[in-house]
Amino acid sequence: MSTATKPNHIGRKISRIRELRDMKQEALAQALGTNQQAISAIENSETIDEAKLIEIAKALGVTAEAIKSFSDENMITYFNTFHDTDFSNSQGAFGQNHQCNFNPLDKVVELYERLVQAEKDKVEYLEKLFKGK
């Protein structure tokens, strides 16, 4: 079935957005003051009352328009526009430039050396204690 002939199934879109937000039907039901069975019925509905859609959108943290225009293809396109190494502008992909300015391996070695030194200090302290007795 081509994309042009697919019905605009609002319930499936709500279900997919809920899953992407890592939310269970029970959690959405609680947010809406209803039960899991009602959410299941909503997600199986091809159409939903506009007022109910706005209420669901609010519980999901999106707009009603976002639910109406949602598609997996759009999500793939959206996420493919992010590049971890794209620092062409000063803001980076997520609004801040998180360029690492140190070598993580150096930090691990530094921590290891401090731990070894702490153990040497303990041994030296214990040897002094035993020699003093």
Helices and strands as residue ranges (DSSP letters): G 3-5, H 10-20, H 25-32, H 36-43, H 50-60, H 64-69, H 72-80, H 104-132
